[in-house]
Amino acid sequence: MKKRKKLKRKFLAYTLTICLTICILGLIYLGYRLMVKKENNISFLETIETTTYAEINKYAIYGIHMNIDGSFTLPEEVENLNLVLSNGQDTIDIDWQLEELENNSYSFKTSDYINEGIVLEDLPIGEYYLLIKTTNHDENNNETIKYYSVQNKTDYSDLEYYTLTKNNKNNKIDIEWNTYQEFPTLRFNIFETKLPDDVYDITIDPGHDAVDSGMTACSDGSTPDYYTGYCSSGTTVKENDLNLEVSLKLKTILEEMGYKVAMTRENKDDEVYIYEKYGSATMANDTKSKFNFAIHHNSSGVTGGVSYLKGLELYVANDINFDFADILVSEITKNANTTTSPKALYSVKDGIYQRFFTEEEIANDDVQPSNKTTNTIYYYNIREVGGISTNATNDGRYYPTYPKNEHYNSNNTAESYLFELGYMDNYQNLLNIMNNSEGYAKGIAEGLKNYLEQE
Ligand SMILES: [Zn+2]
């Protein structure tokens, strides 16, 4: 017994020593890392030109992309100009469109499209500064590289971004102004983090709710009563239920892919408000989601289940590159065994639609949205979710009829798509929708997966 106690004590002391050693080594390593990091930054930032700064006139995150517009005048003529993110050792070149306005005066933007620009998902861990890099050569071909920093000319300040969950991991990007001494700077600080409880990857908005059923159709192809929307033969199929069915399946598939998914409603008896917190116009941004998918089914109002319209219509934002929309259309039609809609109105590409307010709608409705034009996106699911990128308009001036969208003026918003998956008053289409909700859900999820792999 005694011997055993002694052994135990010895063992304890041994374990303690190992633990302490690991702790001390860890602290030394941490200290070393911090010192090296600090030193790099200092030596690096002190080489930056202080004669002039590029002015940033607009910047916005839409989905997984960040766009930056700016202008600058250089004190000298240069051979080469690049927009870079640099930490003094590694330099990431950023695609931009540069225009020389007059001698050594330039304007630039990272893209014409709101869903292009800096891919925030791809940035490596570290502290990077946004800089204009200039390169010159003298007569002996000696290279001179100079860096110019940027200053904030907008009303906006710091941004934070959480990357989509990949292998159970997330990075956070703090995009912060003026973090170094008195110099104007824009720092991208990228580090691994645990996703906060209230931050999500993707929001699904199953259209309509317990009080608003949306379109209805009859399971036998007959026509619902004009006034009640209910069927005298067959069962009444309600759009809100179909939307929820596809949405719940989509949620399951996306979660299997590892994403954290928020829903504006999850049960048939849930009520959804548009502009309140976690409403159908606000949920995606309340949860810092990168994508918002509004799921709907269509109707053309034709009786007898013989609507000539059928198939998929994907409604998208203004000023976007259609890469993601194209993939979504192709994956949905393939996986759900359906077609794109033949509807020509608002169509911009096969299966892709951009719906703006018409002159008539503007003349007839002076309320929502408050300052619309023929360039204002019709669907709030796209317009209001996108903040300044999609010219959201609901600033609260028509409260309480239309409460304020808290994100209307945000420069950090989700990329939003509205799916009209098929026509409920085309009987063939209705049968496919009723029997094949899994296929539609799979199509959307596969579309997202393929798009993210290519980005
Ligand atoms: Zn609907």
Boltz pocket constraint, residues with backbone or C-beta under 6 A from the ligand:
constraints:
  - pocket:
      binder: B
      contacts: [[A, 207], [A, 208], [A, 214], [A, 215], [A, 239], [A, 295], [A, 296], [A, 297]]
      max_distance: 6.0
